[in-house]
């Protein structure tokens, strides 16, 4: 029971900071926050993504490129042109590493993206990523009650990148479309997106990329939007 609770807590906490901080805030600037809260959510993103920490500025540029060139050969991750999982993930990693190196070297400017150079350096360190992996293993060693539970360990190690893969692969490959007038292959994978907190409403999002609520139909529910609305009510974001 402890292992399953830890797994689901890590899944949804990592996912929330990816959709809230990396996607809606960093990439799309759907809301604003003070420098204090920006640093707070930057730190929490690092903690909960752990070994799979994604550099916010690199993520932001890569995602904006995805919208600009959705499902064309210039899209950094499209299952339309990268038709197998290996080439899809390899292209994504290659583009991500290129952007990270440009930001870390100063070759690329920060533009309007959140930066915390010290934490970026720590998060991108191989030592830091390995340290998180060791912590995951130690936790499982202490609390696992069955051998099969160790099969969940790789999910913890690659949590952030795994969420990105699920959204960009299935969200442009499988599901239904509310808007047929957009040229890309974006789809809404789940009628009720409990799995990815609204991120799998890709067709809705690509139609209205700056709309903070990814849900459109009456049966669709964007959990990421609901949490963000609560943060707005308590004046953490505006």
C-alpha positions as CSV (number, residue, x, y, z in Angstrom):
1,X,0.0,0.0,0.0
2,X,2.8,2.4,0.8
3,X,4.5,1.9,-2.5
4,X,1.3,2.4,-4.4
5,X,0.6,5.6,-2.5
6,X,4.1,6.8,-3.2
7,X,3.7,6.0,-6.9
8,X,0.4,7.8,-7.4
9,X,1.6,10.8,-5.3
10,X,4.8,11.1,-7.4
11,X,2.8,10.6,-10.6
12,X,0.3,13.4,-9.9
13,X,2.6,15.8,-8.2
14,X,5.2,15.6,-11.0
15,X,2.4,15.9,-13.5
16,X,0.8,18.9,-11.9
17,X,4.0,20.9,-11.9
18,X,4.7,20.0,-15.5
19,X,1.2,21.1,-16.6
20,X,1.0,24.1,-14.3
21,X,4.5,25.5,-14.2
22,X,6.2,24.2,-17.4
23,X,3.3,24.2,-19.8
24,X,0.7,26.7,-18.8
25,X,3.0,29.2,-17.1
26,X,6.4,28.9,-18.8
27,X,5.3,28.0,-22.3
28,X,2.1,29.9,-22.7
29,X,2.1,32.6,-20.0
30,X,-1.5,31.9,-19.2
31,X,-1.2,33.7,-15.8
32,X,1.3,35.7,-13.8
33,X,2.9,35.2,-10.4
34,X,5.3,37.1,-8.2
35,X,9.1,36.4,-8.3
36,X,8.7,34.6,-4.9
37,X,6.0,32.2,-6.2
38,X,7.9,31.7,-9.5
39,X,11.0,30.5,-7.5
40,X,8.8,28.4,-5.3
41,X,7.1,26.6,-8.1
42,X,10.5,26.3,-9.9
43,X,11.9,24.5,-6.8
44,X,8.9,22.3,-6.4
45,X,9.1,21.3,-10.1
46,X,12.7,20.3,-9.5
47,X,11.8,18.3,-6.4
48,X,8.9,16.4,-7.7
49,X,10.3,15.7,-11.2
50,X,13.5,14.5,-9.5
51,X,15.7,12.4,-11.8
52,X,13.6,13.5,-14.8
53,X,13.8,17.2,-14.1
54,X,13.0,19.3,-17.2
55,X,14.8,22.6,-17.7
56,X,11.9,25.1,-17.8
57,X,13.3,27.5,-20.5
58,X,14.3,24.6,-22.8
59,X,10.8,23.0,-22.2
60,X,9.2,26.3,-23.0
61,X,11.0,26.9,-26.3
62,X,10.5,23.2,-27.4
63,X,6.8,23.4,-26.7
64,X,6.4,26.7,-28.5
65,X,8.1,25.1,-31.5
66,X,5.7,22.2,-31.3
67,X,2.7,24.6,-31.6
68,X,4.4,26.6,-34.4
69,X,5.1,23.5,-36.5
70,X,2.6,21.0,-35.2
71,X,2.7,17.7,-37.0
72,X,5.0,19.0,-39.7
73,X,8.6,17.8,-40.3
74,X,9.8,20.7,-38.1
75,X,7.8,19.6,-35.1
76,X,10.3,18.3,-32.4
77,X,7.9,15.5,-31.4
78,X,5.1,14.4,-33.8
79,X,3.9,10.8,-34.2
80,X,2.8,11.8,-37.7
81,X,6.4,12.1,-39.0
82,X,8.2,10.1,-36.3
83,X,6.2,6.9,-36.7
84,X,7.9,4.7,-34.1
85,X,8.4,5.2,-30.4
86,X,12.2,5.0,-30.6
87,X,12.7,7.7,-33.3
88,X,10.0,9.8,-31.6
89,X,11.8,9.8,-28.2
90,X,15.2,10.2,-29.8
91,X,14.2,13.3,-31.7
92,X,12.6,14.8,-28.6
93,X,15.7,14.1,-26.4
94,X,18.0,15.5,-29.1
95,X,16.1,18.7,-29.4
96,X,15.8,19.1,-25.7
97,X,19.5,18.6,-25.1
98,X,20.3,21.1,-27.8
99,X,18.2,23.8,-26.2
100,X,19.5,23.0,-22.7
101,X,23.1,23.4,-23.9
102,X,22.2,26.7,-25.6
103,X,20.7,28.1,-22.5
104,X,23.4,26.8,-20.2
105,X,26.2,28.2,-22.4
106,X,24.5,31.6,-22.8
107,X,24.2,31.1,-26.5
108,X,20.4,31.5,-26.3
109,X,18.8,34.4,-24.3
110,X,16.2,33.8,-21.6
111,X,13.6,35.8,-23.5
112,X,10.4,35.9,-21.3
113,X,11.2,32.5,-19.7
114,X,11.7,31.8,-16.0
115,X,15.4,31.2,-15.1
116,X,17.2,30.0,-12.0
117,X,20.7,29.2,-13.2
118,X,21.9,27.6,-10.0
119,X,19.0,25.2,-9.8
120,X,19.1,24.5,-13.5
121,X,22.7,23.5,-13.1
122,X,21.9,21.3,-10.1
123,X,18.9,19.7,-11.8
124,X,20.7,19.0,-15.0
125,X,23.7,17.4,-13.1
126,X,24.2,13.6,-13.7
127,X,25.1,13.4,-10.0
128,X,21.8,14.9,-9.0
129,X,19.8,12.7,-11.3
130,X,21.6,9.6,-10.0
131,X,21.0,10.8,-6.4
132,X,17.3,10.9,-6.9
133,X,17.4,7.4,-8.4
134,X,19.2,6.1,-5.3
135,X,16.6,7.7,-3.1
136,X,13.8,5.9,-5.1
137,X,15.6,2.6,-4.8
138,X,16.2,3.0,-1.0
139,X,12.5,3.9,-0.6
140,X,11.4,0.7,-2.4
141,X,13.9,-1.4,-0.5
142,X,12.4,-0.1,2.8
143,X,8.7,-0.3,1.9
144,X,8.2,-2.8,-1.0
145,X,6.2,-5.8,0.1
146,X,6.2,-7.7,-3.2
147,X,8.7,-8.2,-6.0
148,X,6.4,-6.9,-8.7
149,X,6.4,-3.5,-7.1
150,X,10.0,-2.9,-8.2
151,X,8.6,-2.8,-11.8
152,X,7.3,0.6,-10.9
153,X,10.8,2.0,-10.3
154,X,11.5,3.0,-14.0
155,X,8.4,5.1,-14.0
156,X,9.8,7.2,-11.1
157,X,13.2,7.5,-12.9
158,X,11.6,8.8,-16.2
159,X,8.5,10.4,-14.8
160,X,8.7,13.9,-16.4
161,X,9.8,12.6,-19.8
162,X,7.2,9.9,-19.7
163,X,4.4,12.4,-19.1
164,X,5.6,14.3,-22.1
165,X,5.7,11.2,-24.2
166,X,2.2,10.2,-23.3
167,X,0.7,13.6,-24.2
168,X,2.6,14.2,-27.4
169,X,2.3,10.6,-28.7
170,X,-1.2,9.6,-27.9
171,X,-2.5,13.2,-28.0
172,X,-1.6,13.4,-31.7
173,X,-2.4,9.8,-32.6
174,X,-5.5,8.4,-30.7
175,X,-8.9,9.8,-29.8
176,X,-11.6,12.2,-31.0
177,X,-11.6,15.7,-32.4
178,X,-13.9,18.6,-31.4
179,X,-12.3,20.9,-34.0
180,X,-11.7,19.5,-37.5
181,X,-10.7,22.9,-38.9
182,X,-7.2,22.8,-37.6
183,X,-4.6,21.3,-39.9
184,X,-2.6,19.3,-37.3
185,X,-3.4,15.7,-36.1
186,X,-4.2,16.7,-32.5
187,X,-6.8,14.6,-30.7
188,X,-8.5,14.4,-27.4
189,X,-7.4,11.0,-26.1
190,X,-9.7,10.7,-23.1
191,X,-13.3,12.0,-22.7
192,X,-12.5,12.4,-18.9
193,X,-8.8,13.1,-18.6
194,X,-8.1,11.8,-15.1
195,X,-4.7,10.4,-16.2
196,X,-2.9,13.6,-17.4
197,X,-4.9,16.4,-15.7
198,X,-6.3,17.9,-18.9
199,X,-3.1,17.5,-21.0
200,X,-4.7,14.9,-23.2
201,X,-7.3,17.4,-24.6
202,X,-4.7,18.2,-27.3
203,X,-7.3,19.0,-30.0
204,X,-8.9,21.5,-27.8
205,X,-5.6,23.0,-26.7
206,X,-4.3,23.3,-30.3
207,X,-7.5,25.1,-31.3
208,X,-7.3,27.5,-28.4
209,X,-3.6,27.4,-27.2
210,X,-3.9,30.3,-24.8
211,X,-7.1,29.2,-23.2
212,X,-6.3,28.2,-19.6
213,X,-9.1,25.6,-19.6
214,X,-8.4,22.8,-21.9
215,X,-11.9,21.3,-21.6
216,X,-14.6,22.3,-24.1
217,X,-17.5,19.7,-24.0
218,X,-19.7,19.3,-21.0
219,X,-18.3,15.9,-20.2
220,X,-14.6,17.0,-20.3
221,X,-12.9,18.1,-17.1
222,X,-9.5,19.8,-16.9
223,X,-8.2,19.0,-13.4
224,X,-5.1,21.2,-14.0
225,X,-7.4,24.1,-14.7
226,X,-9.4,23.4,-11.5
227,X,-6.3,23.5,-9.3
228,X,-5.0,26.6,-11.1
229,X,-8.4,28.3,-10.4
230,X,-8.0,27.5,-6.7
231,X,-4.5,29.1,-6.7
232,X,-6.1,32.2,-8.4
233,X,-8.7,32.4,-5.7
234,X,-6.1,32.4,-3.0
235,X,-4.1,35.0,-5.0
236,X,-1.0,32.9,-5.6
237,X,-1.5,33.5,-9.3
238,X,-3.3,36.2,-11.2
